[in-house]
Amino acid sequence: MPRTDSPKPTPTAPLTPRRTQQERRDETRAKLLDATIESLVEVGYSATTIRLVAERAGVSSGAQSHHFPRRVDLVSAAIEELAKRRIAEFGERLTILPTDETKRSEVLLDLLWADFSSSLFTVFVKVWVAAADDPQLHERLVPVERELARSIGEVVHEAAGDLVGAPSWEHRLRVVLNAIRGLALTESFEPRNRRGRDPWPELRAALLELLGAAGTSPGGSRRR
């Protein structure tokens, strides 16, 4: 009799493990927060509605309301997430700083300016303006802002190294942060038809002197 070979079994792809209910919930929540942050950056607070966020996230209104029943819950959670990202990003940039004291001050100031002049800072300001007329939103933002300020302060202190031991360091650091914050607000919201010269190099030179790095020119280079 002719030999008949038994058919070889068809290889099957490995089964993808099913996600748990908690994993699905976490994914939905992350999508909503990402969509809220994107909306705040692109269209601002007033236009960031629950319906718009659900559409952006590709999530049903029922699933959205399960995680965040009110807009204040959604926006507050998004701001908390934004603060965490801002702290993490700022900390990563400060992991390697020059050992030279003057260069360290220069890089530190530039990183602070990059943070305060970013779109993330603009989002915080817009939401705080809205919170002035929304007691519930204001109440939710206060602890977030305090934690953000505390965390950034800790990162700056750690990165500053020996500068922390300089006389009146805490006072001078507050002046530096207030000056950078003020310039960031001006650059973000002051209406101008035509932009003039970049104001940062001039302020940077003044702040370097304040931090004890005198002898630096407005362009950031050492005077000969």
Secondary structure, 3 states (H helix, E strand, C coil): CCCCCCCCCCCCCCCCCCCCHHHHHHHHHHHHHHHHHHHHHHHCCCCCCHHHHHHHHCCCHHHHHHHCCCHHHHHHHHHHHHHHHHHHHHHHHCCCCCCCHHHHHHHHHHHHHHHHCCHHHHHHHHHHHHHCCCHHHHHHHHHHHHHHHHHHHHHHHHHHHHHHHCCCHHHHHHHHHHHHHHHHHHHHHCCCCCCCCCCHHHHHHHHHHHCCCCCECCCCCECC
